[in-house]
Amino acid sequence: MLDENLPAFFYRRSSDPLLNILYFTQSGSEPVGEYSIQKINPDLPQSKNKYAVALGDAAIQDVIFGEVLIEPEFQQPTLSAAEVRQQNGIPPPPVPLIPDGFTIQLYNPEQQVAVKGEKSTWTGKESWEFEMPQQSFRVPSVSKVDRQLNNPGASSLTPKIMFKWKRDSKFSKDMTCYMTGTSVDGRKNKDPDITIAMYKHAKEPSLTMYEPNLRRVEIEDRKGLEVVLLLGAEVIREIYLSPTRDTFNVAGAPNKRKNSRPTPAASTSPAHMMTSAIGNTPPAKATSPVTQQPTPPRDTAGIDAETKRLQALVQQEERERAKRDRAEQKRIKKMLEDEERERQRRDAEVARETERLRKEFGLAGQDFGPKPSLPPRHNNNNNAAQLHPPAPPPRPMSAGPRPQQQQQPHGGVFGSWFHGVGSSPGAPPPQGGGYGYGNGNASGSGSAGRRRGGSGGEGTGKVQKKKSTFF
């Protein structure tokens, strides 16, 4: 228990296995019986394959505030080869599937609260969320029209408060209920989680209401919210947190042995009948299993007639489907033929228009002259001559005769690439000074073209270094 000053409910068992009492305490007071949790009687034949629980008054158990009825779906289990051999080939009975959620039925006023479960793929924690309308009661009015209106809690336009039961951890069975936001016509507006109630799973389970935050919950039916919290916590504990072997009463009523002592007649109180869960039919008094009614034989003629009717219905549907397919094929074929005829008609119109224009205007103005000729191509000889480098210019007379040069296969000369710029052997000598080996106008120097110090008459024969303009 979080604090003894907070209102809390304790789930305690009674001498009746089908009845538990919820004791209420606050501010350290002595626990007082407030509610009773009533479960379905498994001996009743109509209780087979069902789970039902109701929350009623502790003193007057005929007064029911709310109840839950769950009818699960069944699935045939898959067995391995070894398990099938162990079962001697007998198929196992179907097993019930735990539903994803359940519905709480409230009375006076009648209202259904759907509880939906979900599991986090990241943390593995389970949670169950539900919604409660802010307005649950009709406004007092003397008008008969207002009295005939539907319950405002059932309208989708009524603002609703969203709540969520969250498991504290993956390995814990304790839960906390939070107020997570509001919802109007399916549009949800989430707010930071506000703690409303805390459920403690122990030998004696307890539910503590966090009263300071209950004042922030804007709901008219606070008694209905209390019933939903108490009944929802009990159903979540029995179905999801601590399920038993026969939670949904799959086995049904147990068989009684012969000459056994007769059991007292079961109570026909609505508290034990689950007012809307299993009806108000009292159980039959059976003293011996011999009094059981034999199983009626199967009506084979009716089964055969139903089988023939279904087969005829299937054949008729197949014939109608084939008829529709043939009609669709004819329609598509006709559409393609119409498109082909339309294309041929357009082509014929274009041909007729072209012929008319040719007869009217002739072919004048459509002759654009001869085609332009291609530019002349160069001969290979000219291209080869362009690829050869020019011959070097003749050396001056003062330099002496030119050394013998070796001709290359393609008519090139090595000297023309390594001895400066020149001209071909029959060309006149270049005029003026150049960058080659000099010319015949060089004055009295065998190495004309190189820079020497002094004037032309002062041939010292030494090369002077060039003077820098910066140093």
Legacy VTK file of the C-alpha trace (Angstrom):
# vtk DataFile Version 3.0
C-alpha trace
ASCII
DATASET POLYDATA
POINTS 471 float
0.000 0.000 0.000
1.379 3.372 -1.008
-0.145 5.471 1.794
-2.804 4.520 4.341
-4.428 7.949 3.913
-5.322 7.183 0.295
-8.538 5.267 -0.494
-7.752 1.611 -1.182
-9.641 -1.591 -1.966
-8.497 -5.073 -0.885
-9.539 -8.258 -2.736
-10.286 -10.937 -0.130
-11.684 -14.417 -0.662
-14.740 -15.652 1.149
-16.015 -19.105 2.041
-17.829 -19.257 -1.303
-15.297 -19.942 -4.109
-17.519 -18.017 -6.532
-17.632 -14.875 -4.371
-14.905 -12.415 -3.356
-15.370 -9.325 -1.210
-13.693 -5.958 -1.825
-12.943 -4.131 1.414
-12.547 -0.351 1.448
-10.312 1.648 3.778
-9.097 5.246 3.955
-7.030 7.290 6.408
-6.188 4.184 8.429
-9.816 3.185 9.062
-10.975 -0.393 9.525
-11.691 -2.177 6.217
-15.385 -2.350 5.389
-16.981 -4.507 2.707
-17.876 -2.270 -0.235
-18.252 -4.476 -3.330
-18.535 -8.157 -4.191
-16.963 -9.929 -7.165
-19.249 -12.723 -8.381
-18.090 -15.376 -10.838
-20.022 -17.681 -13.094
-21.060 -21.095 -11.828
-19.090 -23.708 -13.852
-21.714 -26.411 -13.125
-24.236 -24.703 -15.375
-24.329 -26.056 -18.946
-24.671 -22.564 -20.418
-21.427 -21.483 -18.742
-19.214 -23.738 -20.867
-16.525 -22.005 -22.971
-17.228 -18.669 -21.285
-15.653 -16.341 -18.784
-18.007 -14.103 -16.827
-17.533 -11.936 -13.761
-19.734 -9.256 -12.194
-19.226 -6.493 -9.637
-22.122 -6.059 -7.217
-22.926 -4.669 -3.832
-21.379 -6.393 -0.822
-24.580 -6.345 1.267
-27.191 -6.789 -1.440
-25.598 -9.082 -3.981
-28.566 -8.867 -6.338
-27.522 -5.300 -7.197
-25.092 -5.485 -10.113
-23.035 -2.420 -11.089
-21.148 -3.940 -14.009
-20.091 -7.224 -15.591
-17.779 -8.730 -18.187
-18.541 -11.633 -20.529
-15.819 -13.132 -22.764
-16.430 -15.890 -25.316
-13.009 -16.758 -26.804
-12.258 -18.175 -30.222
-10.858 -21.709 -30.459
-7.974 -23.014 -32.547
-6.794 -26.539 -33.286
-3.259 -26.964 -31.904
-0.470 -28.263 -34.138
1.376 -31.321 -32.803
4.641 -32.906 -33.790
4.909 -36.464 -35.125
5.970 -37.779 -31.714
2.994 -36.116 -29.999
0.609 -37.505 -32.627
1.953 -41.037 -32.032
1.617 -40.515 -28.299
-2.031 -39.495 -28.797
-2.629 -42.643 -30.961
-3.678 -40.461 -33.882
-6.557 -38.884 -31.956
-6.720 -35.141 -32.685
-6.382 -32.992 -29.580
-9.279 -30.783 -28.479
-9.210 -27.148 -29.635
-7.651 -24.618 -27.311
-9.086 -21.147 -26.591
-7.295 -18.046 -27.845
-6.824 -15.191 -25.399
-8.619 -12.144 -26.873
-6.935 -8.801 -27.410
-9.559 -6.975 -25.357
-12.887 -7.152 -23.585
-15.945 -5.003 -22.887
-17.231 -3.838 -19.505
-21.004 -3.444 -19.310
-22.163 -0.785 -16.835
-25.727 -0.400 -15.549
-27.796 2.599 -14.468
-27.004 4.238 -16.790
-26.191 1.513 -19.269
-22.852 2.048 -20.923
-20.227 -0.145 -22.603
-16.538 0.492 -22.014
-14.192 -1.277 -24.448
-10.775 -2.221 -23.062
-8.154 -2.815 -25.774
-4.845 -4.489 -25.047
-1.527 -3.937 -26.790
2.077 -5.052 -26.295
5.164 -2.946 -26.859
7.551 -4.475 -29.390
10.485 -2.568 -27.885
10.140 -3.181 -24.138
7.681 -6.100 -24.160
5.426 -4.348 -21.622
1.680 -4.840 -21.928
-0.915 -2.087 -21.619
-4.720 -1.841 -21.764
-6.474 1.399 -22.701
-10.113 2.487 -22.411
-12.203 5.671 -22.652
-14.873 7.182 -20.406
-17.275 9.969 -21.534
-17.222 13.230 -19.652
-21.033 13.431 -19.688
-22.933 10.238 -18.846
-26.314 11.507 -17.572
-29.096 13.298 -19.408
-29.885 16.877 -18.506
-33.128 17.035 -16.471
-35.969 18.161 -18.687
-39.770 18.046 -18.707
-39.814 17.490 -22.471
-40.696 14.002 -23.692
-38.444 14.508 -26.709
-35.420 15.065 -24.468
-36.267 11.971 -22.486
-36.400 9.849 -25.631
-32.943 10.914 -26.761
-30.081 8.457 -26.623
-27.652 8.330 -23.757
-25.108 11.158 -24.205
-22.319 8.749 -23.267
-23.001 6.704 -26.407
-22.643 9.700 -28.748
-19.357 10.021 -30.652
-19.481 13.817 -30.270
-19.274 13.626 -26.481
-15.720 14.363 -25.264
-14.072 11.339 -23.688
-11.189 10.906 -21.276
-8.556 8.321 -22.238
-7.077 5.993 -19.608
-4.433 3.296 -19.851
-3.409 0.436 -17.577
0.382 -0.061 -17.860
2.370 -2.937 -16.494
5.228 -1.696 -14.309
7.761 -4.044 -15.921
7.904 -7.103 -18.121
8.451 -9.428 -15.152
6.134 -7.671 -12.695
2.390 -8.114 -12.281
1.853 -4.708 -10.705
0.011 -2.140 -12.804
-0.627 1.596 -12.822
-3.556 3.397 -14.437
-2.823 6.739 -16.117
-4.980 9.446 -17.647
-3.395 9.979 -21.075
-5.559 12.648 -22.756
-8.910 13.378 -24.370
-10.736 12.142 -27.463
-13.520 13.770 -29.511
-15.112 11.935 -32.452
-12.057 9.698 -32.893
-9.524 12.565 -32.817
-7.163 11.965 -29.915
-5.294 14.657 -28.034
-2.628 13.083 -25.868
-1.397 14.737 -22.671
1.350 13.823 -20.195
0.478 10.736 -18.160
-1.283 11.447 -14.867
-1.422 8.657 -12.277
-4.981 7.692 -11.320
-4.758 4.290 -9.608
-2.167 1.657 -8.659
-2.761 -2.100 -8.545
-0.562 -4.256 -6.303
-0.434 -7.967 -7.133
0.191 -9.978 -3.963
-1.368 -12.701 -1.894
-4.034 -10.146 -1.062
-4.297 -7.882 -4.144
-5.112 -4.235 -3.568
-6.097 -1.226 -5.645
-5.138 2.243 -4.412
-6.825 5.378 -5.783
-4.489 8.352 -6.118
-6.975 10.884 -4.784
-4.947 14.110 -5.439
-5.074 13.470 -9.206
-8.704 12.307 -9.266
-9.779 15.936 -8.916
-8.245 16.610 -12.340
-10.470 13.998 -14.005
-13.487 15.830 -15.451
-16.050 12.998 -15.428
-19.654 13.064 -14.212
-19.915 9.343 -13.478
-17.162 8.912 -10.896
-18.877 5.823 -9.534
-18.725 4.297 -13.015
-15.001 5.086 -13.249
-14.453 3.338 -9.907
-16.362 0.266 -11.111
-14.405 0.166 -14.371
-11.072 0.364 -12.523
-11.965 -2.390 -10.022
-13.573 -4.750 -12.522
-10.969 -4.103 -15.234
-8.075 -4.825 -12.855
-9.677 -8.124 -11.822
-10.261 -9.253 -15.421
-6.743 -8.288 -16.513
-5.281 -10.231 -13.580
-7.261 -13.413 -14.306
-7.025 -13.385 -18.112
-3.610 -11.875 -18.876
-1.418 -11.760 -15.757
-2.312 -14.994 -13.931
-4.413 -17.190 -16.248
-5.502 -20.538 -14.875
-5.798 -23.853 -16.707
-9.537 -23.608 -17.185
-10.134 -19.879 -17.226
-12.816 -20.164 -19.909
-14.450 -23.287 -18.400
-13.660 -25.467 -21.414
-14.274 -28.704 -19.501
-17.830 -27.672 -18.565
-19.752 -29.271 -15.738
-17.838 -32.118 -14.046
-19.228 -35.660 -14.312
-20.666 -37.105 -11.096
-19.947 -40.639 -9.949
-22.712 -43.163 -9.462
-24.314 -43.351 -5.983
-22.614 -40.105 -5.032
-24.218 -37.780 -2.573
-26.605 -35.323 -4.253
-25.457 -31.748 -4.297
-27.744 -29.029 -2.970
-29.702 -27.021 -5.494
-27.728 -24.124 -6.878
-28.916 -20.668 -6.022
-30.997 -18.960 -8.662
-29.977 -15.497 -7.509
-29.228 -13.128 -10.394
-25.912 -12.431 -8.754
-24.771 -15.935 -9.603
-26.536 -16.063 -12.940
-24.632 -13.110 -14.462
-27.765 -11.170 -15.321
-27.001 -10.850 -19.038
-24.176 -13.349 -19.369
-25.908 -16.690 -19.137
-29.612 -15.855 -18.707
-32.014 -16.613 -15.900
-32.615 -20.307 -16.518
-32.243 -22.318 -13.252
-29.996 -25.372 -13.376
-31.553 -28.801 -13.722
-31.472 -31.045 -10.639
-29.498 -34.157 -11.500
-28.964 -36.975 -9.031
-27.380 -39.497 -11.367
-25.596 -39.350 -14.712
-28.020 -42.002 -15.986
-30.716 -39.323 -16.308
-28.774 -37.546 -19.067
-30.651 -37.200 -22.316
-29.301 -39.310 -25.178
-27.771 -37.568 -28.136
-30.396 -37.148 -30.880
-29.551 -38.926 -34.135
-28.392 -36.846 -37.031
-30.875 -36.007 -39.750
-29.003 -37.412 -42.751
-31.807 -36.511 -45.174
-31.703 -32.887 -44.107
-27.898 -32.837 -44.363
-28.027 -34.303 -47.879
-30.677 -31.796 -48.931
-28.605 -28.911 -47.543
-25.520 -30.247 -49.343
-27.382 -30.436 -52.665
-28.750 -26.959 -52.161
-25.300 -25.563 -51.526
-23.878 -27.385 -54.546
-26.655 -26.015 -56.761
-26.009 -22.542 -55.400
-22.283 -22.853 -56.196
-23.006 -24.096 -59.726
-25.407 -21.231 -60.318
-22.780 -18.731 -59.163
-20.217 -20.311 -61.514
-22.645 -20.090 -64.439
-23.369 -16.452 -63.688
-19.654 -15.735 -63.432
-18.982 -17.432 -66.799
-21.861 -15.484 -68.368
-20.413 -12.212 -67.075
-16.974 -13.152 -68.411
-18.371 -13.893 -71.882
-20.292 -10.641 -71.934
-17.133 -8.751 -70.923
-15.121 -10.458 -73.671
-17.755 -9.548 -76.281
-17.761 -5.960 -75.109
-13.972 -5.687 -75.317
-13.930 -7.320 -78.758
-16.604 -4.941 -80.059
-14.698 -1.981 -78.621
-11.500 -3.064 -80.416
-13.389 -3.515 -83.714
-14.922 -0.057 -83.403
-11.483 1.453 -82.768
-10.072 -0.330 -85.839
-12.926 0.912 -88.053
-12.461 4.440 -86.755
-8.729 4.306 -87.517
-9.384 3.077 -91.084
-11.951 5.821 -91.601
-9.466 8.500 -90.457
-6.779 7.074 -92.750
-9.200 7.138 -95.711
-10.125 10.754 -94.979
-6.461 11.755 -94.820
-5.784 10.005 -98.151
-8.749 11.697 -99.820
-7.718 15.119 -98.518
-4.149 14.562 -99.703
-5.333 13.559 -103.183
-7.627 16.595 -103.382
-4.835 18.974 -102.445
-2.483 17.355 -104.975
-5.053 17.776 -107.784
-5.792 21.353 -106.771
-2.280 22.688 -106.230
-0.104 20.094 -107.977
3.523 19.545 -107.054
4.699 23.121 -107.768
6.958 24.563 -105.128
7.912 21.185 -103.748
11.193 20.936 -105.761
13.972 22.181 -103.524
16.813 21.762 -106.096
19.696 19.310 -106.243
21.263 17.988 -103.152
24.418 19.827 -102.015
27.693 18.114 -102.882
30.128 17.041 -100.253
33.342 19.091 -99.766
36.449 17.760 -101.588
38.650 15.415 -99.680
42.465 15.962 -99.467
44.915 13.497 -100.975
47.015 11.288 -98.823
50.187 12.781 -100.250
49.332 16.263 -99.045
48.434 14.895 -95.619
51.731 13.017 -95.429
53.626 16.144 -96.447
51.868 18.109 -93.715
52.878 15.558 -91.111
56.610 15.840 -91.955
58.492 18.545 -90.038
60.184 21.324 -92.063
63.875 20.996 -92.917
66.325 23.130 -90.916
67.768 26.327 -92.538
71.265 26.229 -94.120
74.156 26.898 -91.820
76.248 30.050 -92.378
79.495 29.762 -94.240
81.540 30.628 -91.181
80.225 27.573 -89.338
81.751 25.186 -91.802
80.135 22.391 -93.732
77.033 20.616 -92.259
77.738 17.181 -90.902
76.295 14.153 -92.654
72.765 13.429 -91.325
71.012 10.158 -91.295
67.626 10.037 -93.022
64.703 8.395 -91.310
62.228 6.099 -92.973
59.576 8.807 -93.083
61.925 11.496 -94.492
62.517 13.213 -91.141
65.918 14.548 -89.952
67.171 14.243 -86.409
68.961 17.572 -86.652
65.767 19.389 -87.415
64.390 18.507 -83.996
67.480 19.177 -81.839
69.454 22.001 -83.550
67.087 24.908 -83.420
64.869 26.474 -86.056
65.926 26.269 -89.654
64.645 26.039 -93.189
64.864 23.530 -95.932
68.100 23.005 -97.847
67.276 25.176 -100.878
65.716 28.079 -98.977
67.449 31.458 -98.660
69.100 32.259 -95.378
66.984 34.084 -92.786
67.275 37.837 -92.688
68.498 39.529 -89.530
69.479 37.974 -86.228
67.631 34.939 -84.832
67.722 32.335 -82.170
69.459 29.711 -84.284
73.164 29.361 -84.840
73.508 32.923 -86.166
73.881 34.186 -89.742
76.559 35.403 -92.079
76.313 38.985 -90.926
77.861 38.177 -87.562
81.075 40.166 -87.209
84.288 38.167 -86.885
83.002 35.535 -84.502
82.818 31.814 -85.112
80.222 31.493 -82.380
77.849 34.193 -83.502
74.572 34.450 -81.722
75.961 33.936 -78.207
76.246 36.869 -75.902
79.748 37.905 -75.084
81.053 40.700 -73.019
82.483 43.848 -74.647
82.212 45.067 -78.206
82.721 43.118 -81.372
86.415 44.112 -81.613
87.186 43.093 -78.043
87.038 39.320 -78.321
88.325 38.141 -74.925
86.871 34.660 -75.430
85.323 34.592 -71.937
81.660 34.451 -71.251
80.545 36.900 -68.604
77.734 36.230 -66.218
74.559 38.098 -66.702
74.064 40.868 -64.219
70.864 40.717 -62.269
68.645 43.743 -62.234
67.692 43.091 -58.593
71.088 42.407 -56.966
LINES 1 472
471 0 1 2 3 4 5 6 7 8 9 10 11 12 13 14 15 16 17 18 19 20 21 22 23 24 25 26 27 28 29 30 31 32 33 34 35 36 37 38 39 40 41 42 43 44 45 46 47 48 49 50 51 52 53 54 55 56 57 58 59 60 61 62 63 64 65 66 67 68 69 70 71 72 73 74 75 76 77 78 79 80 81 82 83 84 85 86 87 88 89 90 91 92 93 94 95 96 97 98 99 100 101 102 103 104 105 106 107 108 109 110 111 112 113 114 115 116 117 118 119 120 121 122 123 124 125 126 127 128 129 130 131 132 133 134 135 136 137 138 139 140 141 142 143 144 145 146 147 148 149 150 151 152 153 154 155 156 157 158 159 160 161 162 163 164 165 166 167 168 169 170 171 172 173 174 175 176 177 178 179 180 181 182 183 184 185 186 187 188 189 190 191 192 193 194 195 196 197 198 199 200 201 202 203 204 205 206 207 208 209 210 211 212 213 214 215 216 217 218 219 220 221 222 223 224 225 226 227 228 229 230 231 232 233 234 235 236 237 238 239 240 241 242 243 244 245 246 247 248 249 250 251 252 253 254 255 256 257 258 259 260 261 262 263 264 265 266 267 268 269 270 271 272 273 274 275 276 277 278 279 280 281 282 283 284 285 286 287 288 289 290 291 292 293 294 295 296 297 298 299 300 301 302 303 304 305 306 307 308 309 310 311 312 313 314 315 316 317 318 319 320 321 322 323 324 325 326 327 328 329 330 331 332 333 334 335 336 337 338 339 340 341 342 343 344 345 346 347 348 349 350 351 352 353 354 355 356 357 358 359 360 361 362 363 364 365 366 367 368 369 370 371 372 373 374 375 376 377 378 379 380 381 382 383 384 385 386 387 388 389 390 391 392 393 394 395 396 397 398 399 400 401 402 403 404 405 406 407 408 409 410 411 412 413 414 415 416 417 418 419 420 421 422 423 424 425 426 427 428 429 430 431 432 433 434 435 436 437 438 439 440 441 442 443 444 445 446 447 448 449 450 451 452 453 454 455 456 457 458 459 460 461 462 463 464 465 466 467 468 469 470
